Amino acid sequence: MPTSGRSRPDVSNPWNNRPPRPPGAPDRRRPPRTQDERSVREPPSRDEGVASAARSELRLYGLNAVQAVFSSRPEAIRKVYLTESRIPALKPLLAWCVKQRVGYRVVEEGDLDRLAASTHHEGMVADVLKVEPLPMSDWLRTLPEGKPVAALWLDGVGNPHNFGAILRSAAHFGVAGILLPRESTLALSGAAARVAEGGAEQVPLVRMGQADHAAAQLRSNAGFSLAATVVRGGSDLFAAKLPPRLVYVMGAEGEGMDARLAEACDLRLSIPGSGAVESLNVAAATAVFLAQWKQRNR
C-alpha cells in the first residue's frame, strides 16, 4: 500500500513523538552527551589498559602504591579511578587532580575489578607514567662515597609478586638499587607495585650491560663485592663477614642462579635452616640476606 509523503510517528520511541517546538521558543532538549560525559557513566574497558601501556603508562592499584607516586612524583599521574568510599581518605590527591586538571572518576567496585584485572585494588586505580631503568654508569654516579651500600642483582627473577616483595624489603632496608641484566624482561607491573606497598617508588631499577663488564664496573668503580646466594654449599650467612659494599646476586625462582655467575662472585652465601623444607623462596630469602647486612652496617 503506498504511503503519503508525511512520515508516520515512531511508536517505538515516545521521545520522537513530542509536538514540534514553536518558532522562537528555546530548545530545552538535553544535548547529546559528549564522549567525556559518556565515559563517566560508562567505565572504560580493559582495552584502555592496553592503550595506556602503549603510551608508556602503567596501571597501578592499591592505596600505598598510588599514594607513593603522589608523594614522590605527582606529575606522573595521568588518571585516577576510585570508589566513593575512598573520597575522604584521598582528598589531598583529588584536590591536586582538580588543580592540575588531571581526570578522576568515581566508579563502582566492579569497575575497579575490571580496570585492575584484580580484586586487590583497595578501592583505587591510577594510570601513571613509567620510570625507565637507569643505565649502570648513571646509577654508579649517584652512590655516596665512603658509606656502606647494598644492592640486589636479580638473576632470572620473574614472578611479579616475588618482585614486589623484594622491592618492599629493599625499600625497608635502604637498598641503593635493583640491578637488572641486559636481557632481563622483568619490569614493574601493577601487581608488583601493589605488593611492594610503596617500595617501588623508593628503590631505583638499574639496567646493566654484559654480566662480566657489569661485575667489573661494580668492583672497580664503586668498591662492591658480589655475593652469590645459593641454597647449599655456601658459607653460613650468620657467621660470614659481610663487606660494607655488597651486591647480593639473587637467583631465579626454582632453578636458582646461573652457575657461571655464581662462580664469578666473590662470596657464596647460604641461609642455614632446619632442613624441614628445601629452601626459602627468593623474596623471603632476600629479606633475610638484607636484614643480616643491615645488622652488620648500622
C-alpha positions, 0 to 999 in steps of 0.5 A: 500500500503506498504511503503519503509523503508525511512520515508516520510517528515512531511508536517505538520511541515516545521521545520522537513523538513530542509536538514540534517546538514553536518558532522562537521558543528555546530548545530545552532538549538535553544535548547529546552527551559528549564522549567525556560525559559518556565515559563517566557513566560508562567505565572504560574497558580493559582495552584502555589498559592496553592503550595506556601501556602503549603510551608508556603508562602503567596501571597501578592499584592499591592505596600505598602504591598510588599514594607513593607516586603522589608523594614522590612524583605527582606529575606522573599521574595521568588518571585516577579511578576510585570508589566513593568510599575512598573520597575522604581518605584521598582528598589531598590527591583529588584536590591536586587532580582538580588543580592540575586538571588531571581526570578522576572518576568515581566508579563502582567496585566492579569497575575497579575489578575490571580496570585492575584485572584484580580484586586487590585494588583497595578501592583505587586505580591510577594510570601513571607514567613509567620510570625507565631503568637507569643505565649502570654508569648513571646509577654508579654516579649517584652512590655516596662515597665512603658509606656502606651500600647494598644492592640486589642483582636479580638473576632470572627473577620473574614472578611479579609478586616475588618482585614486589616483595623484594622491592618492599624489603629493599625499600625497608632496608635502604637498598641503593638499587635493583640491578637488572641484566641486559636481557632481563624482561622483568619490569614493574607491573601493577601487581608488583607495585601493589605488593611492594606497598610503596617500595617501588617508588623508593628503590631505583631499577638499574639496567646493566650491560654484559654480566662480566663488564657489569661485575667489573664496573661494580668492583672497580668503580664503586668498591662492591663485592658480589655475593652469590646466594645459593641454597647449599654449599655456601658459607653460613650467612650468620657467621660470614663477614659481610663487606660494607659494599655488597651486591647480593646476586639473587637467583631465579625462582626454582632453578636458582642462579646461573652457575657461571655467575655464581662462580664469578662472585666473590662470596657464596652465601647460604641461609642455614635452616632446619632442613624441614623444607628445601629452601626459602623462596627468593623474596623471603630469602632476600629479606633475610640476606638484607636484614643480616647486612643491615645488622652488620652496617648500622 
